[in-house]
Amino acid sequence: MNENNKIKFTQLPRVLSKLEKRIVIVLIAAAITGTAWWGYDYYIKSTQKVPKKGGVYTEGFVGQPKFVNPIIAQANTVDMDITELVYSSLIKYDANNNIVLDLAESYEISEDAKEFTIRLKKNLKWHDGEPFKADDVIYTVQSIQNQSLQSSLKSNFDKTTAEKIDDDTVKFSLKEPYSPFITNLTFGILPKHIWELIEPANIPLAELNLQPIGTGPYKFKEFQKNKIGEIKTYTLELNEDYYRDKPYIEKVNLNFYQTKEELAAALEDKKIDGLAYDSETQEIVETMEWLNKYAMKLPRYNAVFINYGNNEDLEFKKVREALQKAIDKKDLTDKTFNGKVDIVNEPILENFTGYNPELKTFEYNLSESNDILHNAGWNEVDENGYRKKEGKILEFTLSVSDFEEHVNVAKYLQEKWKEIGVKINIETFSPADIQEKIRQREYDMILFGQVTGHDPDPYPFWHSSQRQEPGLNLTSMKDEDIDKLLEQARETADKDTRAEKYKDFQEKLTDNAVAIFLYSPRYLYAISDKIKGLDEGLITKPSERFSEINKWYIKTKREKNSNFER
């Protein structure tokens, strides 16, 4: 630009009219805005939002921690939750029920399903900096097997020997073939160098149960007590030596309350970011828009188990079939649970080995139920509408726990069965008393829930050898074909073969009509919408909601998007 042009340019404001000046200003502003917008748009398109380290998550609980120790924590959900965060296991499962290698680097199963060899990840550290080795695994298993500890995990390792092959390899040897044994290896591992100094009988008394040292994503920092010795807050911090993808959330606070009302109040005041909830707190939780609500699938089903050996009228298969066809499961789940459960028609649930969506089951049909009973000779009706045969009322007793959910289901069944002329007497029991009822097998029918775990192995629940204490077969069924299928399924390590055995078993079980499968409950969990990365899927126990907490995050940043095209 020469001097004359420069002078002319500087004189523009003098020669431009007011309107022309405004137009110039607008054009300049538009150019600046457009450039800025283009730059911002390019930045957004060429980058992506990703998690970054930082933030604190606080969850509320009713209860108190007592044994943050994986081999004795099983009876307390609070203990189990903290254990999941602090300790690691050989394997774990993801939200789709797939095995995830945790402390294990790999594993091998022998063809006869009697030997399970686990190779461990190398160079792992405990929270105190000591190296993790095979000795820790062996010590933990032997502690579980120690009778003086009375670990609820002991039955998983009966007839099992754990052997150290080298510092990074252990082998489990079983006396009998059991292909689902791999699912038993989800227990947390204890550090031998700390716990071996304590006599097994004294382990429940040790301070280490509240100040644990593990290899998990978070490590113990501190806890705060009130004046009467109750723990009010328990704090965990990020384990910087964690061997898998490190968590993004730096600190986890666990706050404890005495009642559900106190817990709900803390939620309303936003003193906590998340909680598990049930029918008592559901109404409050549902009103809070800042919470994301999850209904996580559980490998549990509730059913009516028919003990026909205790009532001669139930020995008639046609009577059992009529009871099956009289239940409208969708109506039951809608009215009793607002649809927040899954309808179940078989003991092996969706996403598990052997699940059969094509299984032919009993469809709701009151007319057919009435016809079946009429044709079976129950064609007299008394003044109350109940069927009779030779002067005897068609009458059964349904035993249930006094848990509100079970009582409501029992009342629904009672009403539906009255519609086909069957009289049902409901007996309610405390959890302890209903367990005694089961031990003695003193019931006509019982409404009860069963937990299958990651592998649905039906043997403990349906093999005829399990009809007496401590077995879990709650019916009177003895079927040689079913027994054989369940035995063969345990003996093969081939998943596809086992799936076919399970499917054949379920067809025969349905034909026996000894159980009325109703619903599978879900674990209800609410968490602040500031928490991202939680995968709503399958868990086998509540503590497994933390199984992939290393993927949760609060804070984000932007980084270059490798898929961006100019």
C-alpha positions as CSV (number, residue, x, y, z in Angstrom):
1,M,0.0,0.0,0.0
2,N,1.6,3.3,-1.1
3,E,1.4,6.5,0.9
4,N,-1.5,8.0,-1.1
5,N,-3.7,4.9,-0.7
6,K,-2.9,4.8,3.0
7,I,-4.0,8.4,3.3
8,K,-7.2,7.6,1.4
9,F,-8.0,4.7,3.6
10,T,-7.5,6.7,6.8
11,Q,-9.9,9.3,5.4
12,L,-12.7,6.8,4.8
13,P,-14.5,7.6,8.0
14,R,-14.7,11.2,6.9
15,V,-16.1,10.5,3.5
16,L,-18.6,7.7,4.5
17,S,-22.1,8.5,5.4
18,K,-23.6,7.3,8.7
19,L,-25.4,4.5,6.9
20,E,-22.3,3.5,5.1
21,K,-20.3,3.4,8.3
22,R,-22.9,1.2,9.9
23,I,-22.8,-1.2,7.0
24,V,-19.0,-1.4,7.2
25,I,-19.2,-2.0,11.0
26,V,-21.8,-4.8,10.5
27,L,-19.7,-6.4,7.7
28,I,-16.5,-6.3,9.9
29,A,-18.5,-7.8,12.9
30,A,-20.0,-10.4,10.7
31,A,-16.5,-11.4,9.4
32,I,-15.1,-11.6,12.9
33,T,-18.1,-13.6,14.1
34,G,-18.0,-15.9,11.1
35,T,-14.3,-16.5,11.5
36,A,-14.8,-17.2,15.2
37,W,-17.7,-19.5,14.6
38,W,-15.9,-21.4,11.9
39,G,-13.0,-21.8,14.3
40,Y,-15.2,-23.0,17.0
41,D,-17.1,-25.4,14.7
42,Y,-13.8,-26.8,13.4
43,Y,-12.6,-27.3,17.0
44,I,-15.7,-29.1,18.0
45,K,-15.7,-31.3,14.9
46,S,-12.0,-32.1,15.0
47,T,-12.0,-32.9,18.7
48,Q,-14.0,-35.2,20.9
49,K,-15.0,-35.1,24.6
50,V,-13.3,-37.8,26.6
51,P,-13.1,-38.6,30.4
52,K,-10.4,-37.1,32.5
53,K,-9.2,-37.7,36.0
54,G,-10.9,-35.9,38.8
55,G,-14.0,-35.6,41.0
56,V,-15.5,-37.2,44.0
57,Y,-18.4,-39.7,44.2
58,T,-20.5,-40.1,47.4
59,E,-22.9,-42.9,47.9
60,G,-25.4,-43.4,50.8
61,F,-26.1,-46.7,52.6
62,V,-28.3,-47.9,55.4
63,G,-26.1,-50.0,57.7
64,Q,-22.5,-50.2,58.9
65,P,-19.3,-51.7,57.6
66,K,-18.0,-54.5,59.8
67,F,-15.9,-57.0,57.7
68,V,-14.3,-55.5,54.7
69,N,-12.8,-58.8,54.0
70,P,-13.8,-60.9,50.9
71,I,-13.9,-64.2,52.6
72,I,-16.2,-63.2,55.5
73,A,-18.1,-60.2,54.0
74,Q,-20.8,-62.2,52.2
75,A,-23.6,-61.6,54.8
76,N,-23.3,-57.8,54.7
77,T,-24.1,-55.9,51.5
78,V,-22.1,-52.8,52.8
79,D,-19.1,-55.0,53.4
80,M,-19.5,-56.5,50.0
81,D,-19.7,-53.1,48.3
82,I,-16.5,-51.9,49.9
83,T,-14.8,-55.2,49.2
84,E,-15.6,-54.9,45.5
85,L,-13.8,-51.5,45.4
86,V,-10.7,-52.5,47.4
87,Y,-10.0,-56.1,46.5
88,S,-9.4,-57.9,43.2
89,S,-10.3,-61.4,42.1
90,L,-8.8,-63.8,39.6
91,I,-11.6,-63.3,37.2
92,K,-14.7,-61.1,37.0
93,Y,-17.6,-60.6,34.7
94,D,-18.7,-57.7,32.6
95,A,-22.2,-56.3,32.1
96,N,-22.9,-58.9,29.4
97,N,-21.9,-61.9,31.6
98,N,-18.6,-62.3,29.7
99,I,-15.5,-63.4,31.7
100,V,-12.9,-60.6,32.2
101,L,-9.4,-61.5,33.3
102,D,-8.6,-59.6,36.5
103,L,-5.6,-60.8,38.5
104,A,-5.4,-63.7,36.1
105,E,-3.4,-63.4,32.8
106,S,-5.0,-66.5,31.4
107,Y,-6.5,-69.8,32.4
108,E,-6.8,-73.4,31.1
109,I,-9.4,-76.1,31.8
110,S,-8.6,-79.7,31.4
111,E,-10.7,-81.9,29.1
112,D,-12.1,-83.8,32.1
113,A,-13.1,-80.5,33.8
114,K,-11.1,-81.4,36.9
115,E,-8.1,-79.2,36.6
116,F,-8.1,-75.4,36.3
117,T,-4.7,-73.7,35.8
118,I,-4.5,-70.0,36.4
119,R,-1.6,-67.9,35.2
120,L,-1.3,-64.6,37.1
121,K,-0.4,-61.1,35.9
122,K,3.1,-60.2,36.8
123,N,4.6,-57.2,38.6
124,L,1.3,-56.4,40.5
125,K,1.4,-54.6,43.9
126,W,-0.7,-54.6,47.0
127,H,-1.8,-51.2,48.3
128,D,1.2,-51.2,50.7
129,G,3.6,-51.7,47.8
130,E,4.4,-55.4,48.5
131,P,4.4,-57.7,45.4
132,F,1.3,-59.9,44.6
133,K,2.2,-63.6,44.2
134,A,0.6,-67.0,43.9
135,D,1.2,-67.5,47.6
136,D,-1.5,-64.9,48.2
137,V,-4.0,-67.0,46.2
138,I,-3.1,-70.2,48.0
139,Y,-3.4,-68.5,51.4
140,T,-6.8,-67.1,50.6
141,V,-8.2,-70.4,49.4
142,Q,-6.9,-72.3,52.4
143,S,-8.4,-69.6,54.7
144,I,-11.8,-70.1,53.0
145,Q,-11.4,-73.8,53.5
146,N,-10.5,-73.4,57.2
147,Q,-13.5,-74.5,59.3
148,S,-12.8,-72.1,62.1
149,L,-13.5,-69.1,59.8
150,Q,-17.0,-70.4,58.7
151,S,-16.7,-68.6,55.4
152,S,-19.8,-68.8,53.3
153,L,-17.5,-69.5,50.3
154,K,-16.3,-72.8,51.8
155,S,-18.8,-74.9,49.9
156,N,-17.3,-73.6,46.6
157,F,-14.0,-75.2,47.5
158,D,-15.0,-78.5,49.0
159,K,-13.2,-81.4,47.4
160,T,-10.8,-78.9,45.9
161,T,-7.0,-78.6,46.2
162,A,-5.2,-75.3,45.4
163,E,-1.5,-75.8,44.4
164,K,1.2,-73.3,43.7
165,I,3.1,-74.2,40.5
166,D,5.4,-71.2,40.6
167,D,5.2,-67.5,41.7
168,D,2.8,-66.7,38.9
169,T,0.8,-69.9,38.4
170,V,-1.8,-71.8,40.6
171,K,-3.7,-74.9,39.8
172,F,-7.1,-76.0,41.3
173,S,-7.7,-79.7,41.2
174,L,-11.2,-81.1,41.8
175,K,-12.1,-84.6,42.9
176,E,-15.1,-84.6,40.5
177,P,-15.6,-83.0,37.1
178,Y,-17.3,-79.6,37.5
179,S,-17.0,-77.4,34.4
180,P,-18.7,-74.2,36.0
181,F,-15.9,-74.1,38.7
182,I,-14.4,-71.1,36.9
183,T,-17.2,-69.0,38.2
184,N,-16.1,-69.7,41.8
185,L,-12.9,-67.7,41.1
186,T,-14.6,-64.3,41.6
187,F,-13.6,-64.1,45.3
188,G,-11.3,-61.3,46.4
189,I,-7.7,-62.3,47.2
190,L,-6.1,-61.4,50.6
191,P,-2.5,-60.4,51.1
192,K,-0.7,-63.3,52.8
193,H,2.1,-61.2,54.2
194,I,-0.4,-59.3,56.4
195,W,-3.1,-61.9,57.3
196,E,-0.8,-64.9,58.0
197,L,0.3,-63.1,61.2
198,I,-3.3,-63.5,62.6
199,E,-4.7,-66.8,63.8
200,P,-7.7,-67.8,61.6
201,A,-10.1,-67.8,64.5
202,N,-9.1,-64.2,65.3
203,I,-9.5,-62.9,61.7
204,P,-13.1,-61.6,62.4
205,L,-11.7,-59.5,65.3
206,A,-8.8,-57.9,63.4
207,E,-8.7,-54.1,62.8
208,L,-7.6,-54.9,59.2
209,N,-11.3,-55.7,58.5
210,L,-12.0,-52.0,58.5
211,Q,-8.6,-50.9,57.2
212,P,-8.1,-53.3,54.3
213,I,-5.2,-53.6,52.0
214,G,-6.0,-55.0,48.5
215,T,-5.0,-54.7,44.9
216,G,-8.3,-53.1,43.7
217,P,-9.0,-49.8,42.0
218,Y,-9.4,-47.9,45.3
219,K,-7.5,-48.1,48.6
220,F,-8.6,-47.3,52.1
221,K,-7.8,-43.8,53.3
222,E,-9.8,-43.1,56.5
223,F,-13.2,-43.4,58.2
224,Q,-15.0,-41.0,60.6
225,K,-17.0,-42.1,63.6
226,N,-19.6,-40.4,65.7
227,K,-19.5,-40.1,69.5
228,I,-21.1,-43.6,70.0
229,G,-18.6,-45.3,67.7
230,E,-20.7,-45.6,64.6
231,I,-18.9,-45.1,61.3
232,K,-20.5,-42.2,59.4
233,T,-18.1,-41.8,56.5
234,Y,-15.7,-44.2,54.9
235,T,-13.3,-42.8,52.3
236,L,-11.4,-44.5,49.6
237,E,-8.8,-42.9,47.3
238,L,-7.5,-43.8,43.8
239,N,-4.9,-46.7,43.7
240,E,-2.2,-45.2,41.5
241,D,-0.7,-48.6,41.0
242,Y,-3.8,-50.2,39.7
243,Y,-2.9,-52.6,36.9
244,R,-6.0,-52.3,34.7
245,D,-7.2,-49.0,33.3
246,K,-7.0,-46.6,36.2
247,P,-10.3,-45.0,37.5
248,Y,-11.0,-41.4,36.6
249,I,-12.8,-40.6,39.8
250,E,-10.2,-39.7,42.4
251,K,-12.1,-40.3,45.6
252,V,-15.1,-42.4,46.7
253,N,-17.0,-41.5,49.9
254,L,-19.4,-43.9,51.5
255,N,-21.9,-42.3,53.9
256,F,-23.9,-44.4,56.4
257,Y,-27.4,-43.8,57.8
258,Q,-29.5,-45.6,60.4
259,T,-32.8,-45.6,58.5
260,K,-34.1,-45.4,54.9
261,E,-35.8,-42.1,55.9
262,E,-32.4,-40.6,56.8
263,L,-31.0,-41.9,53.6
264,A,-33.8,-40.4,51.5
265,A,-33.3,-37.0,53.3
266,A,-29.6,-37.0,52.5
267,L,-30.5,-37.6,48.9
268,E,-33.0,-34.7,48.9
269,D,-30.4,-32.5,50.4
270,K,-27.9,-33.7,47.7
271,K,-25.4,-34.8,50.4
272,I,-25.0,-38.0,48.4
273,D,-24.7,-38.7,44.6
274,G,-26.2,-42.2,44.5
275,L,-28.0,-45.0,46.3
276,A,-29.7,-48.3,45.9
277,Y,-33.5,-48.0,46.3
278,D,-36.6,-50.2,46.7
279,S,-40.4,-49.8,46.9
280,E,-40.1,-47.8,50.1
281,T,-37.8,-45.1,48.6
282,Q,-38.9,-45.4,45.0
283,E,-41.4,-42.6,45.0
284,I,-38.9,-40.1,46.3
285,V,-36.2,-41.2,43.9
286,E,-38.5,-41.1,40.9
287,T,-39.3,-37.4,41.5
288,M,-35.6,-36.3,41.3
289,E,-34.8,-35.4,37.7
290,W,-31.0,-35.0,38.5
291,L,-30.8,-38.7,39.0
292,N,-30.3,-41.4,36.4
293,K,-32.2,-44.5,37.3
294,Y,-31.0,-48.0,36.5
295,A,-32.7,-51.3,36.8
296,M,-30.0,-53.9,36.6
297,K,-30.7,-57.5,35.8
298,L,-30.0,-60.2,38.4
299,P,-29.6,-64.0,37.9
300,R,-32.4,-64.6,40.3
301,Y,-35.9,-65.9,39.8
302,N,-38.9,-66.2,42.0
303,A,-41.2,-69.2,41.6
304,V,-43.8,-71.3,43.3
305,F,-42.2,-74.7,44.0
306,I,-44.6,-77.6,44.4
307,N,-43.8,-80.2,47.0
308,Y,-46.3,-82.8,45.8
309,G,-45.0,-85.4,48.2
310,N,-46.6,-83.3,51.0
311,N,-50.1,-83.2,49.4
312,E,-51.7,-86.1,47.5
313,D,-53.8,-83.8,45.4
314,L,-50.7,-82.1,44.0
315,E,-49.5,-85.5,42.9
316,F,-51.9,-85.2,39.9
317,K,-50.0,-83.6,37.1
318,K,-53.2,-82.2,35.6
319,V,-53.8,-80.3,38.8
320,R,-50.3,-78.8,38.6
321,E,-50.9,-77.8,35.0
322,A,-54.2,-76.1,35.9
323,L,-52.4,-74.0,38.5
324,Q,-49.8,-73.0,35.9
325,K,-52.3,-71.9,33.3
326,A,-54.3,-69.8,35.8
327,I,-51.5,-67.2,36.3
328,D,-51.3,-64.1,34.1
329,K,-47.7,-63.2,34.6
330,K,-47.8,-59.9,32.9
331,D,-50.8,-58.8,34.9
332,L,-48.9,-60.0,38.1
333,T,-45.7,-58.0,37.3
334,D,-47.6,-54.9,36.2
335,K,-49.8,-54.8,39.3
336,T,-47.3,-55.8,41.9
337,F,-44.0,-54.3,40.5
338,N,-45.1,-51.6,38.1
339,G,-43.4,-53.7,35.4
340,K,-39.9,-53.2,37.0
341,V,-39.2,-57.0,36.9
342,D,-38.7,-59.5,34.1
343,I,-41.2,-62.3,33.5
344,V,-39.6,-65.7,33.8
345,N,-40.7,-69.0,32.2
346,E,-37.7,-71.1,32.9
347,P,-34.9,-71.5,35.4
348,I,-32.1,-70.4,33.0
349,L,-32.4,-66.7,32.3
350,E,-31.6,-64.6,29.2
351,N,-27.9,-64.1,28.5
352,F,-27.0,-67.4,30.3
353,T,-25.7,-70.7,28.9
354,G,-28.7,-72.8,28.0
355,Y,-31.3,-70.1,27.8
356,N,-34.0,-71.2,25.4
357,P,-36.4,-68.5,24.1
358,E,-38.2,-71.1,22.1
359,L,-39.1,-73.2,25.1
360,K,-42.8,-74.2,25.1
361,T,-44.3,-73.1,28.4
362,F,-47.8,-72.8,29.9
363,E,-49.8,-70.0,28.6
364,Y,-52.4,-68.1,30.6
365,N,-55.8,-69.6,29.9
366,L,-58.4,-69.6,32.7
367,S,-60.9,-71.5,30.6
368,E,-58.4,-74.3,30.0
369,S,-57.6,-74.4,33.7
370,N,-61.2,-74.8,34.6
371,D,-61.7,-77.5,32.0
372,I,-58.7,-79.5,33.2
373,L,-59.9,-79.5,36.8
374,H,-63.5,-80.3,35.8
375,N,-62.3,-83.3,33.6
376,A,-60.1,-84.5,36.5
377,G,-63.2,-85.0,38.7
378,W,-63.2,-81.7,40.6
379,N,-66.6,-80.8,39.3
380,E,-68.5,-80.0,42.5
381,V,-68.5,-76.4,43.7
382,D,-69.3,-75.3,47.3
383,E,-71.1,-72.1,48.3
384,N,-67.8,-70.2,48.3
385,G,-66.9,-71.2,44.7
386,Y,-64.3,-73.8,45.6
387,R,-64.1,-77.1,43.8
388,K,-64.8,-80.4,45.5
389,K,-64.3,-84.0,44.7
390,E,-66.2,-86.6,46.8
391,G,-66.9,-83.8,49.4
392,K,-63.2,-82.7,49.7
393,I,-62.3,-79.2,48.8
394,L,-59.4,-78.6,46.4
395,E,-57.2,-76.8,48.9
396,F,-53.5,-76.1,49.3
397,T,-51.2,-74.1,51.6
398,L,-48.8,-71.5,50.1
399,S,-45.8,-70.7,52.4
400,V,-44.0,-67.4,51.9
401,S,-41.6,-65.2,53.8
402,D,-43.1,-62.1,55.5
403,F,-41.2,-59.9,53.0
404,E,-43.8,-57.4,51.6
405,E,-43.0,-58.3,48.0
406,H,-43.6,-62.0,48.5
407,V,-46.8,-61.4,50.5
408,N,-48.3,-59.3,47.7
409,V,-47.4,-61.9,45.1
410,A,-49.0,-64.6,47.2
411,K,-52.2,-62.6,47.6
412,Y,-52.3,-62.2,43.8
413,L,-51.9,-65.9,43.3
414,Q,-54.5,-66.6,45.9
415,E,-57.1,-64.5,44.0
416,K,-56.2,-66.0,40.6
417,W,-56.5,-69.5,41.8
418,K,-59.8,-68.8,43.5
419,E,-61.1,-68.0,39.9
420,I,-60.6,-71.6,39.0
421,G,-62.1,-72.9,42.3
422,V,-58.8,-73.6,44.2
423,K,-58.6,-72.5,47.8
424,I,-55.2,-71.2,48.9
425,N,-54.2,-70.7,52.5
426,I,-51.3,-68.3,52.9
427,E,-48.8,-68.9,55.7
428,T,-46.1,-66.2,56.3
429,F,-42.8,-66.8,58.0
430,S,-39.8,-64.8,59.1
431,P,-36.7,-65.4,57.0
432,A,-35.2,-67.7,59.6
433,D,-38.5,-69.6,60.0
434,I,-39.0,-70.1,56.3
435,Q,-35.5,-71.5,56.1
436,E,-36.4,-74.1,58.7
437,K,-39.6,-74.8,56.7
438,I,-37.4,-75.5,53.7
439,R,-35.0,-77.7,55.7
440,Q,-37.9,-79.9,56.8
441,R,-39.6,-79.7,53.4
442,E,-42.9,-79.0,55.3
443,Y,-45.0,-77.2,52.8
444,D,-47.4,-77.9,49.9
445,M,-46.1,-75.0,47.8
446,I,-43.6,-72.4,48.6
447,L,-42.9,-69.0,47.0
448,F,-39.2,-68.5,47.1
449,G,-36.3,-67.0,45.2
450,Q,-33.2,-68.8,43.9
451,V,-29.9,-67.3,42.8
452,T,-28.0,-69.0,39.9
453,G,-24.8,-67.0,39.7
454,H,-22.8,-66.4,36.5
455,D,-23.1,-70.0,35.4
456,P,-26.7,-71.3,35.7
457,D,-25.6,-74.8,36.7
458,P,-29.1,-76.2,37.6
459,Y,-27.7,-79.3,39.5
460,P,-28.0,-77.9,43.0
461,F,-31.7,-76.8,42.4
462,W,-33.1,-79.7,40.4
463,H,-31.1,-82.9,40.7
464,S,-33.1,-85.5,42.8
465,S,-30.1,-85.9,45.2
466,Q,-30.7,-82.3,46.3
467,R,-34.3,-82.9,47.6
468,Q,-33.2,-83.0,51.2
469,E,-31.2,-80.6,53.3
470,P,-28.7,-79.1,52.4
471,G,-29.8,-79.5,48.8
472,L,-31.8,-76.7,47.1
473,N,-34.3,-78.8,45.1
474,L,-37.5,-77.5,46.7
475,T,-39.9,-79.8,44.8
476,S,-40.5,-83.6,45.2
477,M,-39.4,-84.3,41.6
478,K,-37.2,-87.3,40.9
479,D,-36.6,-87.7,37.2
480,E,-33.8,-90.0,36.0
481,D,-33.6,-88.3,32.6
482,I,-33.1,-84.9,34.3
483,D,-30.6,-86.2,36.7
484,K,-28.5,-87.7,33.8
485,L,-28.6,-84.4,31.8
486,L,-27.5,-82.4,34.8
487,E,-24.6,-84.8,35.6
488,Q,-23.4,-84.8,32.0
489,A,-23.6,-81.0,31.7
490,R,-21.2,-80.7,34.7
491,E,-18.7,-83.1,33.2
492,T,-18.1,-81.2,29.9
493,A,-16.0,-78.1,29.5
494,D,-17.6,-77.5,26.1
495,K,-20.0,-74.6,26.4
496,D,-22.2,-75.5,23.4
497,T,-22.6,-79.1,24.6
498,R,-23.5,-77.9,28.1
499,A,-26.1,-75.4,26.6
500,E,-27.8,-78.3,24.7
501,K,-28.0,-80.4,27.9
502,Y,-29.5,-77.4,29.8
503,K,-32.1,-76.9,27.0
504,D,-33.1,-80.6,27.1
505,F,-33.3,-80.4,30.9
506,Q,-35.7,-77.4,30.8
507,E,-38.1,-79.2,28.4
508,K,-38.3,-82.1,30.7
509,L,-38.7,-79.8,33.7
510,T,-41.6,-78.0,32.1
511,D,-43.2,-81.3,31.3
512,N,-43.1,-82.2,35.0
513,A,-44.9,-79.0,36.0
514,V,-43.3,-78.9,39.4
515,A,-42.6,-75.2,39.5
516,I,-44.4,-72.1,38.4
517,F,-41.7,-69.6,37.3
518,L,-42.9,-66.0,37.8
519,Y,-40.4,-63.2,37.7
520,S,-36.8,-62.1,38.0
521,P,-36.3,-59.0,40.2
522,R,-34.0,-56.1,39.2
523,Y,-31.5,-54.2,41.3
524,L,-32.7,-50.6,41.4
525,Y,-29.9,-48.0,41.5
526,A,-30.0,-44.2,41.2
527,I,-27.0,-42.1,40.6
528,S,-26.4,-38.4,39.8
529,D,-26.4,-37.4,36.1
530,K,-22.9,-35.9,36.7
531,I,-21.6,-39.5,36.8
532,K,-21.0,-40.9,33.4
533,G,-19.8,-44.3,32.1
534,L,-22.0,-46.6,34.2
535,D,-23.0,-49.6,32.1
536,E,-26.5,-50.9,32.9
537,G,-26.3,-54.6,32.5
538,L,-26.2,-57.9,34.4
539,I,-24.9,-58.2,37.9
540,T,-25.1,-61.4,40.1
541,K,-24.9,-59.4,43.3
542,P,-25.4,-55.7,44.2
543,S,-21.7,-55.1,44.8
544,E,-21.0,-55.9,41.1
545,R,-22.4,-52.6,40.1
546,F,-18.9,-51.4,41.0
547,S,-17.2,-54.1,38.9
548,E,-16.2,-51.6,36.2
549,I,-16.1,-48.4,38.3
550,N,-12.8,-47.6,36.6
551,K,-14.9,-46.6,33.6
552,W,-17.0,-44.1,35.5
553,Y,-16.1,-40.4,35.2
554,I,-17.2,-36.9,36.2
555,K,-14.8,-34.5,34.5
556,T,-14.1,-34.3,30.8
557,K,-11.6,-32.8,28.3
558,R,-11.4,-32.5,24.5
559,E,-8.8,-34.2,22.4
560,K,-8.1,-34.7,18.7
561,N,-10.7,-36.8,16.9
562,S,-8.8,-39.3,14.8
563,N,-11.9,-40.0,12.7
564,F,-12.3,-36.3,11.7
565,E,-12.2,-35.6,8.0
566,R,-11.7,-32.0,6.7
